[in-house]
């Protein structure tokens, strides 16, 4: 059997590698936010290494009705605020009307609230105002969910906003870089087809794993 060419064994290893690259971002009152589900596992390693507070920013993709994996937008929540990001290219190309978008947004908003309550287990959201914030995911393919997360985080007034991911498409990194203070990406192959290419083990993260990571981190 040939040796794997994937850069990371799993999300935990990716989180440790990302933490090493982020060493210069350690700061008093640092907050590390993970996007569920897999991003929280990566973020937990970053927060542990940098001494930051771990929390979650819940994001839901708004999928095209007949092709749910294709995002026509995304929504994200930080505290009680919900931010919406639209992919005008997809909406225009597929000639999707406002009704289809609004129905998907209403459906995913309900699911977003359900997941946030399930993940937090009564924990209050971490205060972000005036604090350095690093937003982490396990990888970026289109960037729609990350852009929604960033819109929600920016509304809270962080002192500095950084995006950190183990893998991303180069064009997505460039687009995200225009919206934040810094982007740290460990692997950005020009031919990236799926985030899972970066991992030997890319099995789905469970809701229970997210809850355990947040509970282990303690209050912020």
N, CA and C atoms as a LAMMPS dump frame, in Angstrom:
ITEM: TIMESTEP
0
ITEM: NUMBER OF ATOMS
660
ITEM: BOX BOUNDS ff ff ff
-5.0000000000000000e+02 5.0000000000000000e+02
-5.0000000000000000e+02 5.0000000000000000e+02
-5.0000000000000000e+02 5.0000000000000000e+02
ITEM: ATOMS id mol type element x y z
1 1 1 N 0.846 -1.191 0
2 1 2 C 0 0 0
3 1 3 C 0.885 1.247 0
4 2 1 N 0.569 2.201 -0.872
5 2 2 C 1.39 3.407 -0.957
6 2 3 C 1.093 4.33 0.206
7 3 1 N 2.082 5.145 0.547
8 3 2 C 1.913 6.089 1.646
9 3 3 C 0.924 7.174 1.241
10 4 1 N 0.187 7.68 2.229
11 4 2 C -0.786 8.732 1.96
12 4 3 C -0.078 10.018 1.556
13 5 1 N -0.738 10.773 0.648
14 5 2 C -0.207 12.075 0.253
15 5 3 C -1.006 13.21 0.89
16 6 1 N -1.996 12.879 1.713
17 6 2 C -2.776 13.912 2.391
18 6 3 C -1.909 14.614 3.433
19 7 1 N -2.01 15.94 3.544
20 7 2 C -1.173 16.667 4.505
21 7 3 C -1.465 16.333 5.968
22 8 1 N -2.713 15.933 6.287
23 8 2 C -3.103 15.745 7.681
24 8 3 C -3.744 14.375 7.896
25 9 1 N -3.396 13.758 9.039
26 9 2 C -4.008 12.477 9.371
27 9 3 C -5.483 12.654 9.678
28 10 1 N -5.806 13.669 10.466
29 10 2 C -7.193 13.927 10.851
30 10 3 C -7.316 15.383 11.308
31 11 1 N -8.492 15.757 11.794
32 11 2 C -8.723 17.158 12.189
33 11 3 C -7.887 17.553 13.41
34 12 1 N -7.654 16.612 14.313
35 12 2 C -6.85 16.931 15.492
36 12 3 C -5.428 17.295 15.092
37 13 1 N -4.831 16.5 14.218
38 13 2 C -3.481 16.813 13.746
39 13 3 C -3.471 18.139 12.995
40 14 1 N -4.487 18.382 12.193
41 14 2 C -4.571 19.643 11.455
42 14 3 C -4.664 20.818 12.416
43 15 1 N -5.421 20.645 13.502
44 15 2 C -5.548 21.709 14.489
45 15 3 C -4.227 22.029 15.163
46 16 1 N -3.444 21.004 15.447
47 16 2 C -2.134 21.23 16.069
48 16 3 C -1.184 21.941 15.11
49 17 1 N -1.222 21.566 13.835
50 17 2 C -0.378 22.232 12.845
51 17 3 C -0.814 23.689 12.661
52 18 1 N -2.115 23.903 12.68
53 18 2 C -2.632 25.26 12.532
54 18 3 C -2.25 26.118 13.74
55 19 1 N -2.305 25.516 14.921
56 19 2 C -1.93 26.238 16.138
57 19 3 C -0.469 26.695 16.064
58 20 1 N 0.409 25.838 15.538
59 20 2 C 1.819 26.211 15.419
60 20 3 C 1.987 27.403 14.484
61 21 1 N 1.214 27.417 13.395
62 21 2 C 1.296 28.523 12.444
63 21 3 C 0.71 29.815 13.007
64 22 1 N -0.155 29.677 14.009
65 22 2 C -0.819 30.825 14.612
66 22 3 C -0.147 31.299 15.897
67 23 1 N 1.015 30.774 16.197
68 23 2 C 1.67 31.089 17.48
69 23 3 C 1.793 32.594 17.711
70 24 1 N 2.029 33.344 16.665
71 24 2 C 2.177 34.784 16.796
72 24 3 C 0.879 35.516 17.062
73 25 1 N -0.253 34.796 16.983
74 25 2 C -1.558 35.408 17.226
75 25 3 C -2.013 35.258 18.677
76 26 1 N -1.236 34.572 19.492
77 26 2 C -1.608 34.441 20.911
78 26 3 C -1.667 35.828 21.53
79 27 1 N -2.722 36.073 22.307
80 27 2 C -2.918 37.409 22.875
81 27 3 C -3.862 37.303 24.07
82 28 1 N -3.773 38.254 24.993
83 28 2 C -4.728 38.272 26.103
84 28 3 C -6.15 38.367 25.567
85 29 1 N -7.047 37.616 26.171
86 29 2 C -8.471 37.618 25.828
87 29 3 C -8.756 37.078 24.43
88 30 1 N -7.838 36.306 23.86
89 30 2 C -8.071 35.709 22.547
90 30 3 C -9.29 34.791 22.582
91 31 1 N -10.123 34.882 21.526
92 31 2 C -11.261 33.984 21.353
93 31 3 C -11.051 33.192 20.068
94 32 1 N -11.243 31.879 20.145
95 32 2 C -11.153 31.005 18.977
96 32 3 C -12.542 30.433 18.717
97 33 1 N -13.102 30.758 17.565
98 33 2 C -14.442 30.295 17.205
99 33 3 C -14.356 29.209 16.146
100 34 1 N -15.012 28.063 16.398
101 34 2 C -15.044 26.986 15.432
102 34 3 C -16.381 26.917 14.729
103 35 1 N -16.359 26.595 13.427
104 35 2 C -17.59 26.358 12.691
105 35 3 C -17.948 24.886 12.819
106 36 1 N -19.18 24.587 13.273
107 36 2 C -19.578 23.178 13.386
108 36 3 C -19.752 22.567 11.99
109 37 1 N -19.54 21.255 11.919
110 37 2 C -19.116 20.525 13.102
111 37 3 C -17.591 20.398 13.149
112 38 1 N -16.989 20.005 12.023
113 38 2 C -15.561 19.67 12.011
114 38 3 C -14.639 20.791 12.439
115 39 1 N -15.037 22.033 12.171
116 39 2 C -14.19 23.154 12.529
117 39 3 C -13.984 23.315 14.02
118 40 1 N -14.939 22.822 14.812
119 40 2 C -14.804 22.929 16.265
120 40 3 C -13.678 22.024 16.769
121 41 1 N -13.534 20.863 16.17
122 41 2 C -12.456 19.946 16.555
123 41 3 C -11.101 20.585 16.265
124 42 1 N -10.964 21.212 15.097
125 42 2 C -9.727 21.907 14.75
126 42 3 C -9.502 23.083 15.69
127 43 1 N -10.555 23.858 15.926
128 43 2 C -10.461 25.051 16.778
129 43 3 C -10.079 24.702 18.204
130 44 1 N -10.53 23.551 18.69
131 44 2 C -10.219 23.151 20.066
132 44 3 C -8.713 23.023 20.269
133 45 1 N -8.011 22.487 19.27
134 45 2 C -6.557 22.355 19.371
135 45 3 C -5.878 23.728 19.324
136 46 1 N -6.416 24.628 18.493
137 46 2 C -5.861 25.974 18.397
138 46 3 C -6.033 26.713 19.719
139 47 1 N -7.243 26.644 20.285
140 47 2 C -7.519 27.341 21.541
141 47 3 C -6.654 26.791 22.672
142 48 1 N -6.478 25.48 22.699
143 48 2 C -5.675 24.854 23.751
144 48 3 C -4.219 25.319 23.67
145 49 1 N -3.672 25.343 22.471
146 49 2 C -2.26 25.701 22.297
147 49 3 C -2.004 27.19 22.537
148 50 1 N -2.962 28.032 22.159
149 50 2 C -2.758 29.475 22.26
150 50 3 C -3.322 30.063 23.552
151 51 1 N -3.953 29.219 24.366
152 51 2 C -4.521 29.707 25.62
153 51 3 C -5.754 30.574 25.421
154 52 1 N -6.455 30.375 24.298
155 52 2 C -7.633 31.183 24.01
156 52 3 C -8.911 30.539 24.507
157 53 1 N -9.974 31.324 24.502
158 53 2 C -11.304 30.836 24.852
159 53 3 C -11.948 30.21 23.624
160 54 1 N -12.428 28.978 23.75
161 54 2 C -13.077 28.285 22.636
162 54 3 C -14.578 28.526 22.669
163 55 1 N -15.138 28.852 21.512
164 55 2 C -16.588 28.944 21.386
165 55 3 C -16.966 28.543 19.965
166 56 1 N -18.263 28.599 19.678
167 56 2 C -18.785 28.135 18.4
168 56 3 C -19.541 29.267 17.722
169 57 1 N -19.432 29.329 16.405
170 57 2 C -20.304 30.206 15.62
171 57 3 C -21.077 29.285 14.677
172 58 1 N -22.384 29.183 14.92
173 58 2 C -23.207 28.217 14.195
174 58 3 C -23.578 28.784 12.83
175 59 1 N -23.334 27.994 11.794
176 59 2 C -23.565 28.406 10.414
177 59 3 C -24.39 27.337 9.716
178 60 1 N -25.291 27.783 8.842
179 60 2 C -26.069 26.842 8.035
180 60 3 C -26.015 27.262 6.576
181 61 1 N -25.693 26.314 5.727
182 61 2 C -25.699 26.558 4.29
183 61 3 C -27.137 26.614 3.793
184 62 1 N -27.411 27.5 2.84
185 62 2 C -28.713 27.547 2.177
186 62 3 C -28.543 26.859 0.827
187 63 1 N -28.984 25.604 0.768
188 63 2 C -28.773 24.807 -0.428
189 63 3 C -29.826 25.043 -1.496
190 64 1 N -29.411 24.886 -2.744
191 64 2 C -30.348 24.944 -3.87
192 64 3 C -31.373 23.819 -3.685
193 65 1 N -32.677 24.095 -3.895
194 65 2 C -33.717 23.098 -3.594
195 65 3 C -33.485 21.718 -4.198
196 66 1 N -33.062 21.654 -5.445
197 66 2 C -32.878 20.349 -6.094
198 66 3 C -31.426 19.856 -6.046
199 67 1 N -30.56 20.645 -5.438
200 67 2 C -29.154 20.254 -5.287
201 67 3 C -28.644 20.828 -3.969
202 68 1 N -29.034 20.222 -2.835
203 68 2 C -28.769 20.8 -1.512
204 68 3 C -27.298 21.062 -1.201
205 69 1 N -26.386 20.328 -1.837
206 69 2 C -24.969 20.539 -1.558
207 69 3 C -24.425 21.812 -2.2
208 70 1 N -25.167 22.364 -3.17
209 70 2 C -24.742 23.607 -3.826
210 70 3 C -25.337 24.785 -3.064
211 71 1 N -24.488 25.645 -2.538
212 71 2 C -24.948 26.755 -1.7
213 71 3 C -25.386 27.943 -2.545
214 72 1 N -26.578 28.459 -2.247
215 72 2 C -27.004 29.731 -2.837
216 72 3 C -26.854 30.851 -1.81
217 73 1 N -26.325 30.472 -0.63
218 73 2 C -26.083 31.426 0.437
219 73 3 C -25.819 30.699 1.738
220 74 1 N -25.782 31.451 2.82
221 74 2 C -25.55 30.862 4.14
222 74 3 C -26.029 31.837 5.202
223 75 1 N -26.308 31.31 6.393
224 75 2 C -26.667 32.147 7.531
225 75 3 C -25.785 31.753 8.712
226 76 1 N -25.576 32.707 9.608
227 76 2 C -24.749 32.454 10.791
228 76 3 C -25.306 33.26 11.948
229 77 1 N -25.06 32.757 13.17
230 77 2 C -25.533 33.441 14.372
231 77 3 C -24.396 33.605 15.366
232 78 1 N -24.278 34.799 15.915
233 78 2 C -23.442 35.079 17.066
234 78 3 C -24.312 35.855 18.027
235 79 1 N -24.481 35.33 19.241
236 79 2 C -25.436 35.87 20.189
237 79 3 C -26.82 35.743 19.556
238 80 1 N -27.618 36.813 19.511
239 80 2 C -28.966 36.704 18.959
240 80 3 C -29.059 37.248 17.537
241 81 1 N -27.949 37.67 16.979
242 81 2 C -27.951 38.243 15.636
243 81 3 C -27.779 37.149 14.581
244 82 1 N -28.546 37.25 13.497
245 82 2 C -28.406 36.321 12.378
246 82 3 C -27.999 37.11 11.144
247 83 1 N -26.915 36.678 10.517
248 83 2 C -26.437 37.317 9.301
249 83 3 C -26.68 36.387 8.109
250 84 1 N -27.039 36.982 6.98
251 84 2 C -27.294 36.236 5.758
252 84 3 C -26.319 36.658 4.669
253 85 1 N -25.73 35.679 4.001
254 85 2 C -24.87 35.925 2.846
255 85 3 C -25.499 35.245 1.642
256 86 1 N -25.615 35.96 0.539
257 86 2 C -26.193 35.429 -0.69
258 86 3 C -25.09 35.181 -1.715
259 87 1 N -25.233 34.107 -2.478
260 87 2 C -24.335 33.859 -3.605
261 87 3 C -25.077 34.292 -4.864
262 88 1 N -24.875 35.539 -5.249
263 88 2 C -25.63 36.091 -6.369
264 88 3 C -25.311 35.376 -7.676
265 89 1 N -24.089 34.842 -7.792
266 89 2 C -23.723 34.111 -9.012
267 89 3 C -24.594 32.869 -9.165
268 90 1 N -24.731 32.09 -8.089
269 90 2 C -25.561 30.884 -8.143
270 90 3 C -27.028 31.246 -8.334
271 91 1 N -27.506 32.236 -7.606
272 91 2 C -28.905 32.646 -7.717
273 91 3 C -29.243 33.087 -9.135
274 92 1 N -28.335 33.856 -9.737
275 92 2 C -28.586 34.334 -11.095
276 92 3 C -28.468 33.24 -12.134
277 93 1 N -27.439 32.399 -11.99
278 93 2 C -27.211 31.343 -12.991
279 93 3 C -28.366 30.356 -13.035
280 94 1 N -28.918 30.038 -11.859
281 94 2 C -30.002 29.062 -11.791
282 94 3 C -31.38 29.716 -11.794
283 95 1 N -31.405 31.034 -11.898
284 95 2 C -32.661 31.792 -11.951
285 95 3 C -33.575 31.441 -10.783
286 96 1 N -33.001 31.482 -9.61
287 96 2 C -33.761 31.183 -8.394
288 96 3 C -34.419 32.459 -7.887
289 97 1 N -35.709 32.382 -7.593
290 97 2 C -36.449 33.535 -7.123
291 97 3 C -36.294 33.744 -5.627
292 98 1 N -36.814 34.874 -5.157
293 98 2 C -36.733 35.206 -3.738
294 98 3 C -37.489 34.203 -2.877
295 99 1 N -38.584 33.657 -3.401
296 99 2 C -39.374 32.695 -2.615
297 99 3 C -38.545 31.486 -2.231
298 100 1 N -37.78 30.957 -3.18
299 100 2 C -36.948 29.775 -2.903
300 100 3 C -35.891 30.109 -1.861
301 101 1 N -35.284 31.284 -1.983
302 101 2 C -34.264 31.697 -1.018
303 101 3 C -34.871 31.886 0.364
304 102 1 N -36.02 32.554 0.428
305 102 2 C -36.658 32.826 1.715
306 102 3 C -37.115 31.551 2.41
307 103 1 N -37.614 30.589 1.642
308 103 2 C -38.032 29.319 2.249
309 103 3 C -36.835 28.585 2.843
310 104 1 N -35.738 28.562 2.1
311 104 2 C -34.536 27.891 2.611
312 104 3 C -34.017 28.609 3.849
313 105 1 N -34.035 29.929 3.836
314 105 2 C -33.553 30.697 4.988
315 105 3 C -34.405 30.433 6.223
316 106 1 N -35.73 30.388 6.068
317 106 2 C -36.61 30.126 7.209
318 106 3 C -36.374 28.726 7.778
319 107 1 N -36.226 27.745 6.892
320 107 2 C -35.999 26.364 7.331
321 107 3 C -34.671 26.239 8.067
322 108 1 N -33.627 26.823 7.506
323 108 2 C -32.301 26.686 8.113
324 108 3 C -32.144 27.56 9.366
325 109 1 N -32.903 28.641 9.464
326 109 2 C -32.866 29.446 10.686
327 109 3 C -33.383 28.645 11.871
328 110 1 N -34.45 27.901 11.654
329 110 2 C -34.985 27.052 12.721
330 110 3 C -33.962 25.997 13.135
331 111 1 N -33.287 25.405 12.166
332 111 2 C -32.275 24.397 12.47
333 111 3 C -31.063 25.03 13.142
334 112 1 N -30.704 26.247 12.729
335 112 2 C -29.587 26.944 13.349
336 112 3 C -29.842 27.162 14.836
337 113 1 N -31.035 27.63 15.175
338 113 2 C -31.359 27.861 16.582
339 113 3 C -31.341 26.548 17.376
340 114 1 N -31.835 25.478 16.755
341 114 2 C -31.852 24.177 17.44
342 114 3 C -30.435 23.711 17.736
343 115 1 N -29.559 23.846 16.762
344 115 2 C -28.182 23.375 16.946
345 115 3 C -27.426 24.233 17.953
346 116 1 N -27.641 25.538 17.897
347 116 2 C -26.933 26.404 18.831
348 116 3 C -27.304 26.05 20.264
349 117 1 N -28.603 25.815 20.51
350 117 2 C -29.046 25.429 21.856
351 117 3 C -28.448 24.086 22.253
352 118 1 N -28.391 23.148 21.308
353 118 2 C -27.854 21.817 21.605
354 118 3 C -26.358 21.872 21.891
355 119 1 N -25.622 22.695 21.165
356 119 2 C -24.183 22.779 21.36
357 119 3 C -23.818 23.509 22.648
358 120 1 N -24.514 24.587 22.922
359 120 2 C -24.147 25.418 24.075
360 120 3 C -24.558 24.802 25.407
361 121 1 N -25.648 24.047 25.417
362 121 2 C -26.107 23.415 26.661
363 121 3 C -26.237 24.441 27.795
364 122 1 N -26.806 25.604 27.458
365 122 2 C -27.016 26.63 28.466
366 122 3 C -25.878 27.611 28.641
367 123 1 N -24.71 27.365 28.013
368 123 2 C -23.585 28.296 28.108
369 123 3 C -23.892 29.562 27.32
370 124 1 N -23.583 30.714 27.875
371 124 2 C -23.787 31.975 27.177
372 124 3 C -22.708 32.17 26.118
373 125 1 N -23.018 32.86 25.021
374 125 2 C -21.994 33.15 24.021
375 125 3 C -20.856 33.979 24.618
376 126 1 N -19.656 33.747 24.144
377 126 2 C -18.498 34.504 24.607
378 126 3 C -18.548 35.939 24.084
379 127 1 N -18.217 36.876 24.933
380 127 2 C -18.163 38.278 24.513
381 127 3 C -17.01 38.457 23.522
382 128 1 N -17.303 39.099 22.382
383 128 2 C -16.297 39.294 21.337
384 128 3 C -15.845 40.745 21.22
385 129 1 N -16.615 41.673 21.715
386 129 2 C -16.316 43.094 21.539
387 129 3 C -14.941 43.445 22.109
388 130 1 N -14.108 44.049 21.268
389 130 2 C -12.795 44.501 21.7
390 130 3 C -11.769 43.407 21.905
391 131 1 N -12.074 42.176 21.504
392 131 2 C -11.145 41.063 21.701
393 131 3 C -10.633 40.54 20.356
394 132 1 N -9.395 40.03 20.304
395 132 2 C -8.914 39.395 19.076
396 132 3 C -9.641 38.059 18.87
397 133 1 N -10.093 37.825 17.656
398 133 2 C -10.878 36.632 17.353
399 133 3 C -10.267 35.892 16.177
400 134 1 N -10.123 34.575 16.326
401 134 2 C -9.701 33.703 15.228
402 134 3 C -10.864 32.775 14.905
403 135 1 N -11.308 32.781 13.663
404 135 2 C -12.411 31.928 13.224
405 135 3 C -11.822 30.754 12.445
406 136 1 N -12.181 29.536 12.861
407 136 2 C -11.538 28.322 12.347
408 136 3 C -12.568 27.389 11.722
409 137 1 N -12.225 26.82 10.58
410 137 2 C -12.992 25.72 10.004
411 137 3 C -12.005 24.633 9.584
412 138 1 N -12.532 23.445 9.251
413 138 2 C -11.622 22.37 8.838
414 138 3 C -11.211 22.495 7.383
415 139 1 N -11.783 23.448 6.667
416 139 2 C -11.404 23.7 5.286
417 139 3 C -12.449 24.559 4.6
418 140 1 N -12.036 25.21 3.507
419 140 2 C -12.944 26.067 2.746
420 140 3 C -12.969 25.611 1.294
421 141 1 N -14.163 25.299 0.813
422 141 2 C -14.323 24.953 -0.596
423 141 3 C -14.864 26.142 -1.375
424 142 1 N -16.048 26.646 -0.981
425 142 2 C -16.632 27.821 -1.637
426 142 3 C -16.513 29.071 -0.769
427 143 1 N -16.441 28.901 0.542
428 143 2 C -16.314 30.033 1.451
429 143 3 C -17.627 30.665 1.878
430 144 1 N -18.767 30.168 1.393
431 144 2 C -20.054 30.793 1.717
432 144 3 C -20.342 30.777 3.212
433 145 1 N -20.143 29.632 3.862
434 145 2 C -20.452 29.559 5.289
435 145 3 C -19.476 30.404 6.099
436 146 1 N -18.222 30.439 5.701
437 146 2 C -17.259 31.267 6.42
438 146 3 C -17.614 32.744 6.288
439 147 1 N -18.018 33.174 5.116
440 147 2 C -18.366 34.581 4.916
441 147 3 C -19.569 34.974 5.784
442 148 1 N -20.532 34.068 5.939
443 148 2 C -21.665 34.345 6.818
444 148 3 C -21.206 34.441 8.267
445 149 1 N -20.313 33.54 8.658
446 149 2 C -19.782 33.572 10.022
447 149 3 C -19.053 34.883 10.286
448 150 1 N -18.266 35.328 9.329
449 150 2 C -17.505 36.563 9.51
450 150 3 C -18.423 37.774 9.63
451 151 1 N -19.497 37.782 8.855
452 151 2 C -20.454 38.887 8.946
453 151 3 C -21.068 38.951 10.334
454 152 1 N -21.396 37.779 10.899
455 152 2 C -21.977 37.74 12.24
456 152 3 C -20.966 38.163 13.302
457 153 1 N -19.717 37.74 13.142
458 153 2 C -18.682 38.08 14.113
459 153 3 C -18.355 39.571 14.065
460 154 1 N -18.236 40.121 12.86
461 154 2 C -17.903 41.541 12.724
462 154 3 C -18.926 42.432 13.423
463 155 1 N -20.186 42.027 13.419
464 155 2 C -21.236 42.818 14.062
465 155 3 C -20.967 42.989 15.556
466 156 1 N -20.19 42.059 16.139
467 156 2 C -19.914 42.11 17.575
468 156 3 C -18.721 43.014 17.928
469 157 1 N -18.043 43.544 16.93
470 157 2 C -16.968 44.502 17.183
471 157 3 C -15.678 43.931 17.732
472 158 1 N -15.125 42.849 17.137
473 158 2 C -13.836 42.333 17.624
474 158 3 C -12.708 43.319 17.339
475 159 1 N -11.644 43.244 18.139
476 159 2 C -10.502 44.133 17.938
477 159 3 C -9.715 43.747 16.686
478 160 1 N -9.629 42.453 16.423
479 160 2 C -8.895 41.941 15.265
480 160 3 C -9.543 40.633 14.847
481 161 1 N -9.656 40.411 13.55
482 161 2 C -10.356 39.236 13.042
483 161 3 C -9.455 38.461 12.087
484 162 1 N -9.214 37.192 12.425
485 162 2 C -8.352 36.319 11.636
486 162 3 C -9.126 35.065 11.246
487 163 1 N -8.937 34.608 10.031
488 163 2 C -9.47 33.319 9.582
489 163 3 C -8.317 32.332 9.497
490 164 1 N -8.525 31.131 10.047
491 164 2 C -7.482 30.108 10.024
492 164 3 C -8.074 28.772 9.612
493 165 1 N -7.512 28.161 8.585
494 165 2 C -7.987 26.873 8.09
495 165 3 C -6.799 26.015 7.66
496 166 1 N -6.923 24.71 7.786
497 166 2 C -5.851 23.836 7.303
498 166 3 C -5.76 23.804 5.777
499 167 1 N -6.918 23.93 5.08
500 167 2 C -6.939 23.793 3.627
501 167 3 C -8.014 24.692 3.044
502 168 1 N -7.733 25.233 1.851
503 168 2 C -8.718 26.054 1.153
504 168 3 C -8.323 26.199 -0.304
505 169 1 N -9.308 26.47 -1.134
506 169 2 C -9.031 26.813 -2.526
507 169 3 C -8.392 28.2 -2.569
508 170 1 N -7.349 28.406 -3.373
509 170 2 C -6.654 29.693 -3.399
510 170 3 C -7.571 30.882 -3.671
511 171 1 N -8.514 30.721 -4.581
512 171 2 C -9.411 31.836 -4.905
513 171 3 C -10.282 32.201 -3.718
514 172 1 N -10.64 31.208 -2.917
515 172 2 C -11.45 31.475 -1.721
516 172 3 C -10.62 32.215 -0.682
517 173 1 N -9.373 31.798 -0.503
518 173 2 C -8.473 32.501 0.429
519 173 3 C -8.368 33.975 0.056
520 174 1 N -8.217 34.251 -1.242
521 174 2 C -8.077 35.632 -1.702
522 174 3 C -9.341 36.433 -1.423
523 175 1 N -10.502 35.807 -1.624
524 175 2 C -11.77 36.494 -1.394
525 175 3 C -11.959 36.788 0.092
526 176 1 N -11.637 35.801 0.935
527 176 2 C -11.793 35.97 2.381
528 176 3 C -10.808 37.009 2.911
529 177 1 N -9.609 37.042 2.351
530 177 2 C -8.569 37.957 2.83
531 177 3 C -9.014 39.414 2.743
532 178 1 N -9.912 39.706 1.808
533 178 2 C -10.387 41.08 1.652
534 178 3 C -11.354 41.485 2.755
535 179 1 N -11.81 40.505 3.559
536 179 2 C -12.839 40.777 4.558
537 179 3 C -12.325 40.734 5.989
538 180 1 N -11.052 40.352 6.188
539 180 2 C -10.517 40.188 7.539
540 180 3 C -9.131 40.818 7.654
541 181 1 N -8.593 40.791 8.87
542 181 2 C -7.256 41.336 9.084
543 181 3 C -6.158 40.383 8.629
544 182 1 N -6.423 39.078 8.704
545 182 2 C -5.388 38.107 8.353
546 182 3 C -6.036 36.775 8.004
547 183 1 N -5.412 36.041 7.104
548 183 2 C -5.829 34.681 6.753
549 183 3 C -4.622 33.769 6.893
550 184 1 N -4.797 32.66 7.612
551 184 2 C -3.751 31.646 7.73
552 184 3 C -4.3 30.352 7.143
553 185 1 N -3.687 29.894 6.07
554 185 2 C -4.098 28.643 5.414
555 185 3 C -2.853 27.807 5.172
556 186 1 N -2.863 26.569 5.646
557 186 2 C -1.67 25.733 5.569
558 186 3 C -1.47 25.079 4.207
559 187 1 N -2.553 24.824 3.479
560 187 2 C -2.451 24.109 2.2
561 187 3 C -3.504 24.663 1.258
562 188 1 N -3.095 25.195 0.118
563 188 2 C -4.029 25.786 -0.841
564 188 3 C -3.693 25.303 -2.251
565 189 1 N -3.981 24.043 -2.548
566 189 2 C -3.664 23.509 -3.874
567 189 3 C -4.582 24.109 -4.938
568 190 1 N -4.048 24.449 -6.103
569 190 2 C -4.869 25.07 -7.147
570 190 3 C -5.952 24.157 -7.704
571 191 1 N -5.771 22.846 -7.525
572 191 2 C -6.742 21.892 -8.075
573 191 3 C -7.638 21.289 -7.001
574 192 1 N -7.832 21.995 -5.87
575 192 2 C -8.65 21.455 -4.781
576 192 3 C -10.08 21.209 -5.26
577 193 1 N -10.53 19.962 -5.112
578 193 2 C -11.898 19.611 -5.489
579 193 3 C -12.8 19.442 -4.273
580 194 1 N -12.207 19.023 -3.149
581 194 2 C -12.982 18.811 -1.928
582 194 3 C -12.053 18.927 -0.73
583 195 1 N -12.592 19.441 0.377
584 195 2 C -11.803 19.62 1.59
585 195 3 C -11.219 18.3 2.078
586 196 1 N -11.959 17.209 1.894
587 196 2 C -11.514 15.904 2.361
588 196 3 C -10.201 15.44 1.759
589 197 1 N -9.757 16.055 0.648
590 197 2 C -8.472 15.689 0.051
591 197 3 C -7.313 15.936 1.015
592 198 1 N -7.503 16.816 1.983
593 198 2 C -6.418 17.184 2.898
594 198 3 C -6.254 16.205 4.048
595 199 1 N -7.161 15.234 4.17
596 199 2 C -7.2 14.375 5.359
597 199 3 C -7.198 12.89 5.002
598 200 1 N -6.444 12.113 5.773
599 200 2 C -6.567 10.658 5.684
600 200 3 C -7.899 10.219 6.287
601 201 1 N -8.249 10.821 7.415
602 201 2 C -9.492 10.492 8.114
603 201 3 C -10.37 11.739 8.118
604 202 1 N -11.426 11.722 7.314
605 202 2 C -12.329 12.864 7.231
606 202 3 C -13.756 12.435 7.557
607 203 1 N -13.845 11.491 8.482
608 203 2 C -15.188 11.039 8.878
609 203 3 C -15.966 12.2 9.494
610 204 1 N -17.283 12.113 9.4
611 204 2 C -18.138 13.198 9.885
612 204 3 C -17.996 13.382 11.393
613 205 1 N -17.88 14.625 11.823
614 205 2 C -17.874 14.953 13.245
615 205 3 C -19.309 14.927 13.754
616 206 1 N -19.52 14.398 14.942
617 206 2 C -20.874 14.307 15.495
618 206 3 C -21.2 15.516 16.364
619 207 1 N -22.495 15.72 16.598
620 207 2 C -22.922 16.78 17.515
621 207 3 C -22.346 16.55 18.908
622 208 1 N -22.248 15.301 19.317
623 208 2 C -21.726 14.994 20.653
624 208 3 C -20.256 15.4 20.769
625 209 1 N -19.487 15.201 19.714
626 209 2 C -18.082 15.619 19.732
627 209 3 C -17.963 17.136 19.861
628 210 1 N -18.859 17.864 19.214
629 210 2 C -18.871 19.327 19.332
630 210 3 C -19.177 19.722 20.774
631 211 1 N -20.203 19.107 21.355
632 211 2 C -20.578 19.43 22.746
633 211 3 C -19.44 19.112 23.705
634 212 1 N -18.787 17.976 23.496
635 212 2 C -17.688 17.583 24.385
636 212 3 C -16.526 18.571 24.298
637 213 1 N -16.202 19.016 23.097
638 213 2 C -15.097 19.97 22.926
639 213 3 C -15.414 21.287 23.629
640 214 1 N -16.633 21.766 23.473
641 214 2 C -17.021 23.026 24.106
642 214 3 C -17.09 22.894 25.623
643 215 1 N -17.612 21.774 26.095
644 215 2 C -17.711 21.557 27.543
645 215 3 C -16.327 21.456 28.17
646 216 1 N -15.397 20.796 27.489
647 216 2 C -14.045 20.637 28.012
648 216 3 C -13.319 21.968 28.102
649 217 1 N -13.677 22.9 27.204
650 217 2 C -13.013 24.203 27.195
651 217 3 C -13.461 25.075 28.352
652 218 1 N -14.647 24.815 28.881
653 218 2 C -15.14 25.593 30.014
654 218 3 C -15.713 26.933 29.576
655 219 1 N -16.175 27.742 30.522
656 219 2 C -16.784 29.026 30.216
657 219 3 C -15.766 30.034 29.707
658 220 1 N -16.244 30.981 28.886
659 220 2 C -15.357 31.998 28.363
660 220 3 C -15.421 33.279 29.144
